[in-house]
Amino acid sequence: MDGEGTAPTRATIDRAASSIRALSAEGNAPTPYLYPTPEGEIRAEWPLADGEITAIFDAAGERAYLHASNSRGELVEESDVEAGDVGALREFLARNIASLEVLP
């Protein structure tokens, strides 16, 4: 961001950080790249061999919007979960990491 937009709230930062830390502590997922968005959200990106997984933690710190797309930009799967539901995030990542790490 270059000074434009809304800064993420403490609740959004804390919820995203807590979820990412929990995943990293388990050792089941790579560490994502993290970015603030102009809308005050936190975007986590996991680049993979044949695509990308993203999690966008909303500005209220309540929801996480999950997207998996292949290298052609086609949506593979999407989900909307509670931001603190590490189990749902873990399952989404595991399912999509397995399918997007293998090149066709």
C-alpha positions in Angstrom: 0.0 0.0 0.0 1.2 3.5 -0.7 -0.8 5.4 1.8 -4.1 4.7 0.1 -6.9 2.7 1.6 -7.7 1.5 5.2 -5.2 -0.1 7.5 -6.1 -3.5 8.9 -7.5 -3.4 12.5 -5.8 -5.0 15.4 -8.5 -7.7 15.4 -7.9 -8.6 11.8 -4.1 -8.7 12.3 -4.4 -10.8 15.5 -6.9 -13.3 14.0 -4.8 -13.8 10.8 -1.6 -14.1 12.8 -3.1 -16.6 15.2 -4.4 -18.8 12.4 -1.2 -18.6 10.4 0.9 -19.4 13.6 -1.2 -22.4 14.4 -0.8 -23.8 10.9 3.0 -23.1 10.9 3.4 -24.8 14.4 1.8 -28.0 13.1 4.3 -28.1 10.2 1.7 -29.1 7.7 1.7 -26.0 5.5 4.3 -23.7 4.2 4.5 -20.2 5.5 2.5 -17.8 3.3 3.3 -14.4 2.0 1.2 -11.8 3.9 -0.1 -8.5 2.6 -2.5 -5.8 3.8 -5.2 -4.9 1.2 -6.6 -1.4 0.6 -9.9 -2.6 2.1 -8.2 -3.2 5.5 -8.0 -7.0 5.1 -5.0 -9.3 5.4 -4.2 -11.5 2.3 -2.2 -14.7 2.7 -0.8 -16.3 -0.4 0.7 -19.8 -0.8 2.3 -20.0 -4.3 2.4 -23.6 -5.6 3.8 -25.5 -8.6 0.5 -25.4 -10.5 -1.4 -22.6 -8.9 -2.0 -20.6 -5.8 -4.0 -20.7 -2.6 -5.1 -17.4 -1.0 -6.9 -16.6 2.3 -8.3 -13.2 2.8 -9.1 -12.3 6.4 -11.8 -9.7 6.4 -11.5 -6.3 7.9 -13.7 -7.2 10.9 -11.4 -10.2 11.7 -14.4 -12.6 11.6 -14.2 -14.4 8.2 -11.6 -15.9 6.0 -12.3 -16.3 2.3 -10.3 -19.1 0.8 -9.5 -19.6 -2.9 -7.5 -22.1 -4.8 -6.7 -21.5 -8.5 -4.5 -23.3 -11.0 -1.8 -21.8 -13.1 -4.3 -21.1 -15.9 -6.2 -18.8 -13.4 -9.2 -21.3 -13.2 -10.9 -21.5 -9.8 -10.3 -25.0 -8.3 -12.2 -24.4 -5.0 -13.4 -21.6 -2.8 -14.8 -21.5 0.7 -15.9 -19.0 3.4 -15.0 -19.9 6.9 -14.7 -18.3 10.4 -11.3 -16.6 10.5 -10.3 -18.5 13.7 -11.4 -22.0 12.3 -7.9 -23.4 11.9 -9.3 -26.9 11.2 -11.2 -25.7 8.2 -8.2 -23.7 6.9 -5.9 -26.7 7.5 -8.3 -29.0 5.5 -8.6 -26.6 2.7 -4.9 -26.1 2.4 -4.1 -29.8 2.6 -6.7 -30.7 -0.1 -5.5 -28.0 -2.5 -1.8 -28.2 -1.8 -2.0 -31.9 -2.8 -3.8 -31.2 -6.1 -1.8 -28.0 -7.1 1.7 -29.2 -6.2 1.6 -31.9 -9.0 2.0 -30.5 -12.4 -0.2 -32.0 -15.1 
